[in-house]
Amino acid sequence: MSIEVLVPNLPESVSDATLVSWHKKVGDFVKKNEALIDLETDKVVLEVTAQESGVLSQILKENGAIVTAGEVLAILNTKSAEETAPIEPITPSATIKINDDEMPLSPSVRRLIHENGLNPVDISGTGKSGRLTKADIIEHLNKSPSTDTLVIKNESTVVPEKVSTIVVADPIAPSIESTTGSSIRPEQRVAMTRLRAKVAERLLQAQQNAAMLTTFNEVNMQNVIDLRNQYKDRFEKKHGVKLGFMSFFVKASIEALKHFPAINASIDGSDIIYHGYYDLGIAVSTPRGLIVPVLHDADQLDFAGIEKSIASYGEKARAGTLSYDDLKGGTFTITNGGVFGSMLSTPILNPPQCAILGMHAIKERAVVENGQIVIRPIMYLALSYDHRLVDGREAVQFLVTIKECLESPAHLLLNI
């Protein structure tokens, strides 16, 4: 009996996908629910699995093909599947067979293991329930370099303990080697990924279709740091998650959005849509590019709920398992360039949102308090906004409200 392997239903607003890679070739035996294909959309990577065990008898779409929902990708012959299952001796050079039932792996992790001939059992996972992440594979490769193994360099950004955000491993950049004194000028051309192309399109759209302006302020983080240091151990013991700074910024942003609803609004043609809910996007840098998972109804989450959601998105981003629902919607975005050392920047809007808050590195600075020069941990804040909808007065007062909430955290705790 032969069955068709089809492109699954694609997320809403996604019309097609790119076939990134096949995990099997014609003639290979495939187990039920074993990964066959990775499909990349402009939002997420989808994994197509075998519905039944059998032999891959025909491949109809090759790597790089553009496919749509319901399109036939391959033919799987399920007749006498058990008889055709190969029994292969394990040799040092043999490709390691990965059983997804015993060890679920993301597409990017599986690809690295396959390309480098690794055994996932030999690698310690740092993800949820010991799951392997892309960062784990890269660290393992760098610790055990050999002449037959591709070593992937991953220079981790030094992140101070004070900074809280979602950070994932650096993308794998093409390797271009040059010889000193040689007249050869090497270069490499690679196709832009679907996600990178979509990010480029949206950033250009934001600059072309919005009257974008940025206003700045600074915030003294001393009280937040003291409060966090005082309760972080008890918080982690009770809730099972670390108390970071992002939850303070989320809470402060929600309070400011309640005071200035225009900043939580969006423009649709000639209409203004005022959102009566607070879906906050948290910008994340991933190996595939910039994505923005969304904290839906963030105003209904407490500090622990916010931190758990951010931690969950961090794990999903590292494992490459963020779903379309994780990225859907959003009325306001927060981005933290401070984890990479940024001192000051002008973040670009995330359409159709009309504002985005930029956080930066916390640095000790000399400031004047009550006529005295003192040292305080200062962070610069930036708010980029669409001047068509938001006036300068509202933007400035919005940042001042966030500043007040953070410099006096009682505002957040007492809801005043």
LUMRO-611059 format. One line per 5 residues: number of its first residue (from 1); for each residue x, y, z of N, C-alpha, C. Coordinates in steps of 0.2 Angstrom, whole numbers, plus 2048, in hexadecimal, padded with zeros to 3 digits. Example, Ala and Ser with C-alpha at 12.3 -4.5 7.8 and 13.67 -1.06 7.14 Angstrom:
2
1	842/7E4/827/83E/7EA/827/842/7F0/827 ~ 840/7F5/823/844/7FB/824/840/800/827
This chain:
416
1	804/7FA/800/800/800/800/804/806/800 ~ 803/80B/7FC/806/811/7FC/802/817/7FE ~ 805/81B/802/802/821/805/806/828/803 ~ 802/82D/802/806/833/800/808/837/807 ~ 80E/83A/806/810/83F/80B/80F/846/809
6	80A/849/80D/808/850/80B/80A/855/80F ~ 80A/85B/80C/80C/861/810/806/863/815 ~ 808/863/81B/802/864/820/7FF/86B/81F ~ 7FA/86C/823/7F6/873/822/7FB/878/825 ~ 7FC/87E/822/801/883/824/7FD/888/828
11	801/88B/82C/7FE/890/831/7FA/896/82D ~ 7F5/899/830/7F2/89E/82D/7F6/8A4/82B ~ 7F5/8A6/825/7F8/8AB/822/7FF/8A9/81E ~ 800/8A2/81F/806/8A0/81B/804/89C/815 ~ 806/89E/80F/803/89B/809/807/895/807
16	80E/895/808/812/890/806/818/88F/80A ~ 81C/88A/809/822/888/80D/827/886/808 ~ 82E/886/80B/833/884/807/836/87D/80A ~ 837/878/806/839/872/808/841/872/80A ~ 842/872/810/849/873/812/84E/86D/811
21	84B/868/814/850/862/814/84C/85B/815 ~ 84E/856/811/84B/84F/812/850/84C/817 ~ 84D/848/81C/850/844/821/851/83D/81E ~ 84E/83B/819/84E/834/816/84F/835/80E ~ 852/82F/80B/852/82F/804/84E/829/801
26	84D/829/7FB/849/824/7F8/84C/81D/7FA ~ 848/818/7FC/84A/812/7FE/84B/811/805 ~ 84B/816/809/84C/816/810/846/814/814 ~ 847/810/819/841/80E/81D/83F/813/822 ~ 839/815/823/837/81A/827/832/818/82C
31	833/819/833/82F/817/838/829/81C/839 ~ 823/81A/83B/81E/81E/83C/820/824/841 ~ 81D/82A/83F/81F/830/843/826/832/843 ~ 82A/82F/83F/831/831/83E/831/837/839 ~ 836/83C/83B/836/842/837/839/840/830
36	835/843/82B/837/842/824/83A/849/821 ~ 836/84E/822/838/854/81E/838/85A/823 ~ 83C/85F/822/83B/866/825/838/86B/820 ~ 833/86E/822/830/874/81E/831/87A/821 ~ 834/87F/81E/835/886/821/830/88B/81E
41	82C/88E/822/828/894/820/82B/89A/823 ~ 828/8A0/821/82B/8A6/824/82A/8A7/82B ~ 827/8A2/82F/826/8A3/836/829/89E/83A ~ 828/897/838/82A/892/83C/82D/88C/837 ~ 830/887/83A/832/881/836/82D/87C/838
46	82A/879/833/826/873/834/829/86C/833 ~ 828/867/837/82A/861/836/825/85C/833 ~ 826/859/82D/821/854/82B/824/84D/82C ~ 81F/849/830/821/842/832/81D/83D/82E ~ 820/837/82E/81C/831/82B/816/82F/82F
51	811/82F/82B/80A/82D/82E/80A/825/830 ~ 80E/821/82C/80F/81A/82D/816/818/82C ~ 818/812/82E/81E/80F/82C/81E/80D/825 ~ 824/80D/822/824/80B/81B/82B/80D/818 ~ 82B/80C/811/831/80D/80E/830/813/809
56	834/818/809/834/81E/805/835/81C/7FE ~ 830/81C/7FA/831/819/7F3/832/81E/7EE ~ 82F/825/7EF/830/82A/7EA/830/831/7EE ~ 834/835/7EC/835/83C/7EE/832/841/7E8 ~ 82D/844/7E9/82A/849/7E4/82D/850/7E4
61	82F/852/7EA/831/859/7EB/838/859/7EE ~ 83D/85C/7EB/844/85D/7ED/845/862/7F2 ~ 84B/863/7F5/84D/868/7F9/84C/86F/7F6 ~ 84A/874/7F9/849/87A/7F6/842/87C/7F2 ~ 83E/876/7F2/838/877/7EE/833/87B/7F2
66	82F/87F/7EF/82A/883/7F2/823/87F/7F2 ~ 820/87E/7F8/81A/879/7F8/815/87D/7FC ~ 80F/87A/7FA/809/87D/7FD/805/877/801 ~ 800/879/805/7FD/874/80A/7F9/86F/805 ~ 7FA/869/807/7F7/863/804/7FA/861/7FE
71	800/864/7FC/804/861/7F6/808/85B/7F8 ~ 808/856/7F3/80B/850/7F4/813/851/7F4 ~ 816/84E/7F9/81E/84F/7FA/821/848/7F8 ~ 81E/843/7FA/821/83C/7F9/81C/837/7F9 ~ 81E/831/7F7/81A/82B/7F7/81E/826/7FC
76	81A/823/801/81C/81F/806/819/818/805 ~ 81D/813/804/81A/80C/803/81A/808/80A ~ 814/807/80C/813/804/812/812/7FC/812 ~ 812/7F9/80C/812/7F2/80B/818/7EF/80E ~ 816/7EA/812/81C/7E6/815/821/7EA/818
81	81F/7EF/81C/823/7F4/81F/828/7F1/824 ~ 825/7EC/828/82A/7E8/82D/82F/7E4/829 ~ 82D/7E1/823/832/7DD/820/838/7E1/81D ~ 836/7E7/81B/83B/7EC/817/83F/7F0/81C ~ 83D/7F0/823/841/7F3/827/848/7F1/828
86	84D/7F5/826/854/7F3/826/857/7F2/82D ~ 85C/7ED/82D/85F/7EC/833/867/7ED/832 ~ 869/7F3/834/870/7F5/833/874/7F4/839 ~ 87A/7F1/837/87F/7F1/83D/882/7F8/83F ~ 883/7F9/845/886/800/847/88D/800/846
91	88F/804/842/897/805/841/898/80C/843 ~ 89F/80E/844/8A1/814/846/89F/81A/841 ~ 89F/818/83B/89D/81D/835/896/81D/833 ~ 892/818/837/88B/818/835/887/81E/837 ~ 882/820/834/87E/826/836/87A/824/83C
96	879/828/841/876/826/847/86E/827/846 ~ 86A/821/847/863/822/846/860/825/84C ~ 85C/829/84C/859/82D/851/852/82B/852 ~ 850/828/858/849/827/859/845/82C/85D ~ 841/830/859/83D/836/85C/839/834/862
101	837/82E/862/833/82C/868/837/82C/86E ~ 83D/82A/86E/841/82A/874/845/830/875 ~ 846/834/870/84A/83A/871/847/83F/86B ~ 842/843/86D/83F/848/868/845/84E/867 ~ 846/84F/860/84B/854/85E/848/859/859
106	84A/85F/85A/847/864/855/84B/863/84E ~ 848/866/849/84B/865/842/852/867/842 ~ 854/86D/845/85B/870/845/860/86B/849 ~ 85D/868/84E/862/864/852/863/85E/84F ~ 85E/85B/84C/85E/854/848/863/855/842
111	863/85B/83F/867/85C/839/86E/85D/83B ~ 870/860/841/877/860/843/879/85A/845 ~ 875/856/848/877/84F/84A/879/84B/844 ~ 874/84B/83F/875/847/839/87B/849/835 ~ 87C/850/834/882/852/830/889/851/834
116	889/850/83A/88F/84F/83E/890/848/840 ~ 88B/844/83F/88C/83D/841/88C/83C/848 ~ 888/840/84C/888/83F/853/883/83A/856 ~ 885/838/85C/880/834/85F/87D/838/865 ~ 876/839/864/873/83E/869/873/83B/870
121	874/835/871/875/832/878/87B/834/87C ~ 880/836/878/886/838/87B/886/840/87D ~ 881/843/87B/881/84A/87C/87C/84C/882 ~ 87E/850/887/87A/852/88C/875/858/88A ~ 86F/857/88B/86A/85C/889/868/861/88F
126	867/867/88D/866/86D/892/85F/86F/891 ~ 85B/86C/88C/854/86F/88C/850/86B/891 ~ 849/86D/890/844/86A/894/844/862/894 ~ 844/85F/89A/845/858/89B/84B/855/898 ~ 850/859/897/856/856/895/857/856/88D
131	852/85A/88A/852/85A/883/858/85E/880 ~ 85A/85B/87A/860/85E/877/85E/864/873 ~ 862/869/874/861/870/870/867/871/86B ~ 866/875/867/86B/877/862/872/879/865 ~ 871/87D/86B/877/87F/86E/87B/87A/871
136	877/874/873/87A/86E/876/87F/86B/871 ~ 87C/86A/86B/880/867/865/886/86B/864 ~ 885/872/863/88B/876/861/890/876/867 ~ 88E/876/86D/893/876/872/897/86F/872 ~ 893/86A/871/896/863/870/89B/863/86B
141	89A/866/865/89E/866/85F/8A5/86A/861 ~ 8A4/86F/864/8A9/873/866/8AE/870/86B ~ 8AB/86C/86F/8AF/869/875/8B3/863/872 ~ 8B0/860/86C/8B3/85A/86A/8B5/85A/862 ~ 8B9/85F/860/8BB/860/859/8BF/85A/857
146	8BE/858/851/8C2/853/84D/8C3/855/846 ~ 8C7/851/843/8C9/853/83C/8C3/851/837 ~ 8BE/84D/83A/8B9/84B/836/8B2/84E/838 ~ 8B3/853/83D/8AD/856/83F/8AD/85D/83E ~ 8A7/860/83C/8A7/867/83A/8A6/86B/841
151	8AA/86F/843/8AA/873/849/8A6/879/848 ~ 8A1/87A/84C/89D/880/84B/89E/885/851 ~ 8A1/88B/84F/8A3/890/854/89D/893/856 ~ 89C/894/85D/896/898/860/899/89C/866 ~ 89B/8A2/864/89D/8A7/869/898/8AA/86D
156	896/8A7/873/891/8A9/877/892/8B1/879 ~ 88C/8B4/879/88D/8BB/87B/88D/8BB/883 ~ 891/8BF/886/891/8BF/88D/88B/8C3/890 ~ 887/8C0/893/881/8C3/896/881/8C4/89D ~ 881/8CB/8A0/881/8CC/8A7/87B/8C8/8AA
161	87C/8C6/8B1/877/8C3/8B4/871/8C8/8B5 ~ 872/8CE/8B4/86C/8D3/8B5/867/8D3/8AF ~ 86A/8D1/8AA/865/8D1/8A4/861/8CB/8A3 ~ 85B/8CC/8A1/856/8C7/8A0/853/8C7/899 ~ 853/8C2/895/850/8C2/88F/850/8BB/88C
166	84E/8BA/886/84F/8B4/882/855/8B4/87E ~ 85A/8B0/87F/860/8B0/87B/861/8A8/878 ~ 862/8A8/872/863/8A1/86F/86A/8A1/86C ~ 86C/89B/86A/873/89A/867/874/89F/860 ~ 87A/8A1/85F/87B/8A5/859/87A/8A0/853
171	877/8A3/84D/876/8A0/847/87D/89D/844 ~ 87D/898/841/883/895/83D/884/898/837 ~ 889/89C/837/88B/8A0/831/88F/89C/82C ~ 88E/89E/826/893/89A/821/89A/89C/822 ~ 89E/896/821/8A5/897/823/8A9/899/81C
176	8AC/89E/81C/8B0/8A1/817/8B7/8A1/819 ~ 8BC/89D/816/8C3/89E/818/8C7/8A1/813 ~ 8CC/8A5/815/8D0/8A9/810/8D7/8A7/812 ~ 8DB/8A7/80D/8E2/8A6/80E/8E6/8AC/80E ~ 8EA/8AD/814/8EE/8B3/814/8F3/8B4/80F
181	8F3/8BA/80C/8F7/8BB/806/8F5/8B9/7FF ~ 8EF/8B6/7FF/8ED/8B3/7F9/8E9/8B8/7F5 ~ 8E9/8B8/7EF/8E5/8BD/7EB/8DD/8BB/7EA ~ 8DC/8B5/7ED/8D5/8B2/7ED/8D1/8B6/7F1 ~ 8CB/8B9/7EF/8C6/8BC/7F3/8C0/8B8/7F4
186	8BF/8B4/7F9/8BA/8AF/7FA/8B3/8B3/7FC ~ 8AE/8B0/7F9/8A7/8B2/7FB/8A2/8AC/7FA ~ 89D/8AD/7FE/898/8A7/7FD/891/8AA/7FD ~ 88D/8A7/7F8/886/8A9/7F7/882/8A4/7FA ~ 87D/8A6/7FE/878/8A1/801/871/8A4/800
191	86C/8A0/800/866/8A2/7FF/863/8A4/806 ~ 85F/8AA/805/85C/8AD/80B/857/8A8/80E ~ 856/8A7/814/851/8A2/817/84A/8A6/816 ~ 845/8A2/817/83E/8A5/817/83D/8AA/81C ~ 840/8A8/822/83F/8AC/828/843/8B3/827
196	849/8B2/825/84D/8B8/824/84A/8BD/81F ~ 847/8BA/819/844/8BE/814/83E/8C1/817 ~ 83A/8BE/81B/834/8C1/81E/836/8C6/823 ~ 83B/8C5/827/83D/8CB/82C/83F/8D1/828 ~ 843/8D0/822/845/8D5/81E/83F/8D9/81B
201	83A/8D5/819/834/8D8/816/831/8DD/81B ~ 830/8DA/821/82C/8DE/826/830/8E4/829 ~ 836/8E3/829/83A/8E9/82C/83A/8EF/827 ~ 83B/8ED/820/83A/8F2/81B/833/8F5/81B ~ 82E/8F1/81C/827/8F3/81C/826/8F8/821
206	829/8F7/827/828/8FB/82D/82B/902/82C ~ 831/902/828/834/909/827/831/90C/821 ~ 82E/909/81D/82B/90C/817/824/90E/818 ~ 820/90B/81D/819/90C/81E/817/90F/824 ~ 81C/911/829/81B/914/82F/81F/91B/830
211	81C/920/833/820/926/835/824/924/83C ~ 829/921/83B/82D/91E/841/831/923/844 ~ 831/924/84B/835/928/84F/836/925/855 ~ 83C/926/858/83E/923/85F/840/928/864 ~ 83D/927/86A/83F/92B/870/842/927/875
216	846/92B/879/84B/927/87E/84A/92A/885 ~ 84B/925/88A/84C/927/891/850/922/894 ~ 852/924/89B/856/91F/89E/853/91D/8A5 ~ 854/917/8A7/851/915/8AD/857/913/8B2 ~ 856/914/8B9/85A/912/8BE/857/90B/8C0
221	85B/906/8BF/859/8FF/8C0/85B/8FD/8C8 ~ 85D/901/8CC/85F/8FF/8D2/85A/8FC/8D7 ~ 854/8FF/8D7/84F/8FC/8DB/84C/8F5/8D8 ~ 84C/8F4/8D2/84A/8EE/8CF/850/8E9/8D0 ~ 856/8EB/8D0/85B/8E6/8D1/85B/8E4/8D8
226	85A/8E9/8DD/85A/8E7/8E4/854/8E2/8E6 ~ 84E/8E4/8E3/848/8E0/8E4/849/8D9/8E1 ~ 84C/8D8/8DB/84E/8D2/8D8/853/8CE/8DD ~ 858/8D1/8DF/85D/8CD/8E3/85A/8CB/8E9 ~ 856/8CF/8EC/853/8CD/8F2/84E/8C7/8F2
231	84B/8C6/8EC/846/8C1/8EC/847/8BC/8E7 ~ 84C/8BC/8E3/84D/8B8/8DD/84E/8B0/8DF ~ 851/8AF/8E5/852/8A8/8E7/84B/8A5/8EA ~ 847/8A9/8ED/840/8A7/8F0/83C/8A6/8EA ~ 83C/8AA/8E5/838/8AA/8DF/839/8A4/8DB
236	840/8A2/8DA/841/89C/8D6/83F/896/8DA ~ 840/896/8E0/83E/890/8E4/837/88F/8E4 ~ 833/894/8E4/82C/893/8E4/829/892/8DD ~ 82B/895/8D8/828/895/8D1/82C/891/8CC ~ 832/88F/8CE/836/88A/8CA/839/88E/8C4
241	83A/895/8C4/83C/898/8BE/840/89F/8C1 ~ 845/8A1/8BE/849/8A6/8C0/845/8AD/8BF ~ 846/8B2/8C4/843/8B8/8C4/848/8BD/8BF ~ 846/8BE/8BA/84A/8C3/8B5/847/8CA/8B5 ~ 84A/8CE/8B1/848/8D5/8B0/843/8D6/8AB
246	842/8D1/8A7/83D/8D2/8A1/836/8D2/8A4 ~ 835/8CE/8A9/82E/8CF/8AC/82C/8D6/8AF ~ 831/8D9/8B2/830/8E0/8B4/82E/8E5/8AE ~ 832/8E4/8A9/831/8E8/8A3/82A/8E6/8A0 ~ 828/8E0/8A0/822/8DE/89D/81C/8E2/8A1
251	81D/8E1/8A8/818/8E4/8AC/818/8EB/8AB ~ 81D/8EF/8AB/81E/8F6/8AA/81B/8F8/8A4 ~ 81C/8F4/89E/819/8F6/898/812/8F6/898 ~ 80F/8F0/89B/808/8F0/89B/805/8F6/89F ~ 808/8F8/8A5/805/8FD/8A8/805/904/8A4
256	80A/905/8A0/80B/90A/89C/806/90A/896 ~ 805/904/893/800/903/88E/7F9/905/890 ~ 7F8/903/896/7F1/904/899/7F0/90C/899 ~ 7F5/910/89B/7F4/917/89B/7F4/91A/894 ~ 7F7/917/88F/7F8/91A/889/7F6/915/883
261	7EF/914/883/7ED/90E/87E/7EF/90F/877 ~ 7F0/915/875/7F2/916/86E/7F9/912/86C ~ 7FD/911/871/803/90D/870/802/906/86F ~ 7FC/904/872/7FA/8FD/871/7F5/8FC/86B ~ 7F5/901/867/7F0/900/861/7F4/8FF/85B
266	7F0/8FE/855/7F3/8FD/84F/7EF/901/849 ~ 7F2/902/844/7EE/905/83E/7ED/900/839 ~ 7E6/900/837/7E4/8FC/831/7E0/900/82C ~ 7E4/902/827/7E2/906/822/7E1/90D/825 ~ 7DA/90F/825/7D9/916/827/7D6/915/82E
271	7D6/90F/831/7D3/90E/838/7D9/90D/83D ~ 7D7/90F/843/7DB/90D/849/7D8/908/84D ~ 7DC/903/84E/7D9/8FD/852/7DC/8FD/859 ~ 7D8/8FF/85E/7DA/8FF/865/7D9/8F8/869 ~ 7DF/8F5/86B/7DE/8EE/86D/7DD/8EF/875
276	7D8/8EB/877/7D6/8EB/87E/7D9/8E5/882 ~ 7DF/8E2/87F/7E3/8DD/882/7EA/8DF/881 ~ 7EE/8DB/884/7F5/8DD/884/7F9/8D6/882 ~ 7FB/8D6/87C/7FF/8D0/879/806/8D3/878 ~ 80B/8D1/87C/811/8D4/87C/816/8CF/878
281	819/8D2/873/81E/8CE/86F/825/8CF/873 ~ 829/8CA/873/830/8CA/876/834/8C8/870 ~ 838/8CD/86D/83D/8CB/867/842/8C6/869 ~ 843/8C1/865/848/8BC/866/84D/8BB/860 ~ 853/8BB/862/858/8B9/85C/859/8B2/85C
286	858/8AF/857/859/8A7/856/85D/8A6/850 ~ 860/8A0/850/864/89E/84A/861/89F/843 ~ 85A/89F/843/857/8A0/83D/855/8A7/83B ~ 856/8AC/840/854/8B3/83F/850/8B5/845 ~ 84E/8BC/844/84A/8BF/84A/843/8BD/84A
291	841/8BA/850/839/8B9/850/837/8BC/857 ~ 830/8BC/857/82D/8C0/85D/827/8BC/860 ~ 829/8B7/864/824/8B3/868/820/8B8/86C ~ 819/8B7/86D/815/8BB/870/812/8B9/877 ~ 812/8BD/87C/80F/8BC/882/808/8BE/882
296	803/8B9/881/7FC/8BB/880/7F9/8BD/886 ~ 7F5/8C2/887/7F2/8C4/88D/7F7/8C5/892 ~ 7FC/8C8/891/801/8C9/896/7FF/8CD/89C ~ 7FA/8D1/89C/7F8/8D4/8A2/7F4/8D0/8A7 ~ 7F3/8CA/8A5/7F0/8C5/8A9/7F5/8C0/8AC
301	7FB/8C1/8AA/801/8BD/8AD/804/8C1/8B3 ~ 806/8BD/8B8/80A/8C0/8BE/811/8BF/8BC ~ 816/8C1/8C0/81D/8C1/8BF/81F/8BA/8BD ~ 81D/8B5/8C1/81F/8AE/8C0/81C/8AC/8B9 ~ 816/8AD/8B7/813/8AB/8B1/817/8AE/8AB
306	819/8B4/8AC/81D/8B8/8A6/824/8B4/8A5 ~ 827/8B3/8AB/82E/8B0/8AB/82D/8A9/8A8 ~ 828/8A5/8AA/828/89E/8A7/826/89E/8A0 ~ 822/8A3/89E/821/8A4/896/827/8A5/892 ~ 82B/8AA/895/831/8AC/892/836/8A6/892
311	837/8A3/897/83B/89D/897/839/897/892 ~ 832/896/892/830/891/88D/831/893/886 ~ 830/89A/884/832/89C/87E/83A/89B/87C ~ 83E/89D/881/845/89C/881/847/895/87F ~ 844/890/882/845/889/881/843/887/87A
316	83D/889/878/83A/888/871/83E/88B/86C ~ 841/891/86D/845/894/868/84C/891/867 ~ 84F/88E/86D/855/88B/86C/854/884/868 ~ 84E/881/86A/84D/87A/867/84A/87B/860 ~ 848/881/85E/845/882/857/83E/87F/857
321	83A/87F/85C/833/87D/85D/82E/882/85E ~ 82F/888/85D/82A/88D/85E/825/88C/858 ~ 81E/88C/85A/819/88B/856/816/892/853 ~ 812/891/84E/80F/898/84C/80B/89B/851 ~ 807/898/855/803/89B/85A/807/89F/85F
326	80E/89D/860/812/8A0/865/814/8A7/862 ~ 814/8A8/85B/816/8AE/858/810/8B2/855 ~ 80A/8B0/856/804/8B3/853/802/8B9/858 ~ 800/8BE/854/7FD/8C4/858/803/8C9/85B ~ 801/8CC/860/806/8D1/863/803/8D8/862
331	803/8DC/867/801/8E3/867/806/8E8/869 ~ 80C/8E5/86C/811/8E9/86E/817/8E5/86E ~ 81D/8E7/86D/823/8E3/86D/829/8E6/872 ~ 82C/8E2/875/832/8E3/879/838/8E0/876 ~ 83E/8E3/875/844/8E0/872/84A/8E2/877
336	84E/8DE/878/854/8DF/87D/85A/8DE/879 ~ 85D/8E4/877/864/8E3/874/869/8E3/879 ~ 867/8E5/87F/86C/8E5/884/870/8DF/885 ~ 86D/8D9/884/870/8D3/885/876/8D2/880 ~ 876/8D5/87B/87C/8D5/876/881/8DB/877
341	87F/8DF/87C/884/8E5/87E/882/8EB/87B ~ 87C/8EC/878/879/8F2/875/878/8F7/87A ~ 87B/8FD/879/87A/903/87E/874/907/87C ~ 873/908/875/86D/90C/873/86C/90A/86C ~ 865/90A/86A/863/908/864/85C/90B/862
346	85A/90B/85C/853/90D/85A/850/907/857 ~ 84C/903/85B/849/8FD/859/844/8FE/853 ~ 843/8FA/84E/83E/8FB/849/838/8F7/84B ~ 832/8FB/849/82C/8F8/84A/82A/8F1/848 ~ 826/8EE/84B/824/8E7/849/81C/8E8/846
351	81B/8E9/840/815/8EA/83D/810/8E5/83F ~ 809/8E6/840/806/8ED/840/806/8F1/846 ~ 80B/8EE/84B/80B/8F2/851/80E/8F9/850 ~ 80C/8FE/855/80E/904/854/814/907/858 ~ 816/902/85D/81C/904/861/820/8FE/863
356	826/8FF/865/82A/8FA/867/82F/8FD/86D ~ 830/8F9/872/835/8FB/878/83B/8F8/877 ~ 841/8FC/877/847/8F9/877/84B/8FA/87D ~ 84D/8F4/880/851/8F4/886/859/8F3/884 ~ 85D/8F6/889/864/8F6/887/868/8F3/88D
361	86F/8F3/88D/873/8F1/892/873/8F5/898 ~ 873/8F2/89E/873/8F6/8A4/87A/8F7/8A6 ~ 87C/8FE/8A7/883/900/8A8/883/905/8AE ~ 888/904/8B2/889/909/8B8/88B/90F/8B6 ~ 887/915/8B8/889/91B/8B5/888/920/8BB
366	88C/926/8BA/88C/92B/8BF/885/92F/8BE ~ 881/930/8C3/87B/934/8C2/87B/938/8C9 ~ 876/93E/8C8/876/942/8CD/86F/941/8D1 ~ 86F/940/8D8/869/93F/8DC/86A/943/8E2 ~ 865/948/8E3/865/94C/8E8/86B/950/8E9
371	86E/952/8E3/874/956/8E3/87A/953/8E4 ~ 87A/94C/8E4/880/948/8E5/881/943/8DF ~ 888/943/8DD/889/93E/8D8/88A/937/8DA ~ 886/932/8D8/886/92B/8DA/886/927/8D4 ~ 888/921/8D6/888/91B/8D0/882/917/8D0
376	87F/917/8CB/879/913/8CA/879/90F/8C4 ~ 875/909/8C4/874/905/8BE/86F/908/8BA ~ 871/90A/8B4/86D/90E/8AF/86B/90A/8A9 ~ 865/90A/8A7/864/907/8A0/860/90C/89C ~ 863/90D/895/85F/911/891/859/90D/88E
381	854/910/88D/84E/90E/88A/84C/912/884 ~ 84A/90E/87E/848/911/878/841/90F/876 ~ 83D/914/874/836/912/872/835/915/86B ~ 835/910/866/834/912/85F/82C/911/85E ~ 829/916/85A/822/916/85A/820/919/853
386	81A/918/851/817/91A/84B/814/921/84C ~ 817/926/84A/815/92D/84B/80E/92F/848 ~ 80C/92A/843/805/92B/840/800/92A/846 ~ 801/926/84A/7FC/924/850/7FE/927/856 ~ 804/927/858/807/929/85F/80A/930/85E
391	808/934/863/80B/93B/863/811/93A/867 ~ 816/93F/867/81C/93F/86B/81A/940/872 ~ 815/943/874/814/944/87B/812/93D/87E ~ 80E/939/87A/80C/933/87D/812/92E/87D ~ 816/92F/878/81C/92A/878/821/92C/87E
396	822/932/87F/826/934/885/823/932/88C ~ 81D/934/88C/81A/932/893/819/92A/894 ~ 819/927/88E/819/91F/88F/81F/91D/892 ~ 825/91F/88F/82B/91E/892/82C/920/899 ~ 82A/926/89B/82A/928/8A2/826/924/8A6
401	821/921/8A4/81D/91D/8A8/821/916/8AA ~ 824/913/8A4/828/90D/8A5/82E/90F/8AA ~ 831/915/8A9/836/917/8AE/834/917/8B5 ~ 82E/91A/8B6/82C/91B/8BD/82A/914/8C0 ~ 827/90F/8BC/825/909/8BE/82C/905/8C0
406	831/905/8BD/837/902/8BE/83B/905/8C4 ~ 83B/90B/8C4/83F/90E/8C9/83B/90E/8D0 ~ 835/90D/8D0/831/90C/8D6/82D/906/8D5 ~ 82F/8FF/8D6/82B/8F9/8D4/825/8F9/8D8 ~ 824/8FD/8DD/81E/8FC/8E1/818/8FE/8DC
411	819/902/8D7/814/903/8D2/811/8FD/8CF ~ 816/8F8/8CE/814/8F2/8CB/810/8ED/8D0 ~ 813/8ED/8D6/811/8E8/8DB/80A/8EA/8DE ~ 809/8F1/8DE/803/8F4/8E2/7FE/8F6/8DC ~ 800/8F6/8D6/7FB/8F8/8D1/7F9/8FF/8D2
416	7FE/904/8D3/7FC/90B/8D4/800/90F/8CF
